[in-house]
């Protein structure tokens, strides 16, 4: 069997970019069961309401919904079980220090396959207030208008 190469996004958490200000991002591996990998390869997963926590010097991902594999048997996995993340010790220690500060959270941004291995893009994020969200939307709309104005004369 040929080795997989490249980057295949399974699911992304667009809501997280709206609700949080992203401070830093990390790529982490996932400890998964065989049926979870098969279900992910079928493109099924949901990051809605998911988050990561630090417990016992390790980082765990909670509330990620990976549905049961359709052709699985009694060995099928639980859809919303907590999953261990694989990071370097330095990164874990840095994240532990940052999450102890008030207001910081660990939020998954996307779940993908990179060279055949399941990975999660984890963000160190700070929650946004409602007025910050409005401000970010206004800024994005203004930027979009500027880009349209710049492109319009070239097309005409």
C-alpha positions in Angstrom: 0.0 0.0 0.0 1.3 3.4 -0.9 2.2 5.9 1.8 -0.2 8.8 2.2 1.3 12.3 1.6 -0.1 15.7 2.0 -2.7 17.5 4.1 -6.4 16.4 4.2 -8.7 18.5 6.4 -11.5 16.5 8.0 -13.3 19.2 9.9 -12.5 22.8 11.0 -14.0 24.8 13.9 -14.9 28.1 12.3 -16.9 29.1 15.4 -13.7 29.1 17.5 -12.1 31.8 15.4 -15.2 33.9 15.9 -15.6 33.4 19.7 -11.9 33.5 20.6 -8.8 35.6 19.9 -6.1 33.2 18.8 -2.8 33.8 20.7 -0.8 30.8 19.5 -1.4 27.5 17.6 0.1 24.0 18.1 0.0 20.8 16.1 -0.7 17.8 18.2 -1.1 14.1 17.4 -4.1 12.1 18.7 -4.2 8.8 20.5 -7.1 7.0 18.7 -8.7 3.6 18.4 -8.7 1.8 15.1 -12.4 2.4 14.5 -12.0 6.1 15.2 -9.3 6.4 12.5 -11.6 4.6 10.0 -14.5 6.9 10.9 -12.2 9.9 10.4 -11.0 8.6 7.0 -14.7 8.6 6.0 -14.7 12.3 6.8 -17.0 12.2 9.8 -16.3 14.3 12.9 -17.5 17.4 14.8 -15.5 19.9 16.8 -18.6 21.8 18.1 -18.3 22.6 21.8 -14.9 20.8 22.0 -12.1 21.9 24.3 -8.8 20.7 25.7 -7.8 20.4 29.4 -4.6 19.8 31.3 -4.7 16.8 33.7 -1.8 15.2 35.4 0.8 16.9 33.2 -0.9 15.7 30.0 -3.4 17.4 27.6 -6.8 15.8 26.8 -9.3 16.7 24.2 -13.0 16.6 25.3 -16.3 16.7 23.5 -15.0 15.9 20.0 -17.7 13.8 18.3 -16.3 11.0 16.1 -19.3 8.8 15.2 -19.1 5.0 15.6 -17.7 3.2 12.6 -20.5 1.8 10.5 -18.8 -1.6 9.9 -17.4 -1.8 13.5 -18.4 -4.6 15.9 -18.3 -4.8 19.7 -14.8 -3.1 19.4 -16.4 0.2 18.3 -15.4 3.3 20.3 -17.5 5.7 22.3 -18.3 8.8 20.1 -17.5 11.5 22.7 -14.7 10.0 24.8 -11.8 12.0 26.0 -8.7 11.6 23.9 -5.1 12.2 24.8 -3.0 14.7 22.8 0.6 14.1 21.8 2.8 17.1 22.2 6.5 17.7 23.1 7.1 18.1 26.8 8.3 21.8 26.4 5.0 22.6 24.6 2.9 20.9 27.3 4.8 22.8 30.1 4.3 26.1 28.2 0.5 25.4 27.8 0.2 24.5 31.5 1.7 27.8 32.5 -0.5 29.8 30.1 -3.8 28.0 31.0 -3.2 28.7 34.7 -3.4 32.4 33.8 -7.0 33.6 33.8 -8.9 33.9 30.6 -6.9 31.5 28.5 -8.4 28.3 26.9 -7.2 25.5 24.7 -9.5 25.2 21.7 -9.2 22.8 18.7 -9.3 24.7 15.4 -9.2 21.8 13.0 -8.8 18.0 12.7 -6.8 16.7 9.7 -4.6 14.0 8.3 -1.0 14.9 7.7 1.1 12.3 5.8 -1.4 9.6 7.0 -1.4 10.6 10.7 -4.4 12.2 12.4 -3.5 15.6 13.8 -5.4 18.4 15.6 -4.5 22.1 15.4 -4.8 23.3 18.9 -5.0 27.1 19.8 -4.2 28.9 22.9 -7.0 31.4 22.9 -8.6 34.2 24.9 -12.4 34.6 24.9 -13.9 37.6 23.1 -16.5 39.9 24.5 -19.6 40.7 22.3 -18.3 44.1 21.3 -14.9 42.6 20.3 -16.8 40.1 18.0 -18.7 43.0 16.4 -15.5 44.9 15.9 -13.7 41.9 14.3 -16.7 41.5 11.9 -16.6 45.2 11.0 -12.9 45.0 10.4 -13.3 41.9 8.2 -16.1 43.6 6.2 -14.0 46.7 5.7 -11.1 44.7 4.4 -13.4 42.8 2.0 -14.7 46.1 0.6 -11.2 47.4 0.1 -10.2 44.3 -1.8 -13.3 44.6 -4.0 -12.5 48.2 -4.7 -8.9 47.3 -5.6 -10.1 44.5 -7.9 -12.9 46.4 -9.7 -10.8 48.8 -11.8 -8.5 46.0 -12.9 -11.5 44.0 -14.2 -13.2 46.9 -16.0 
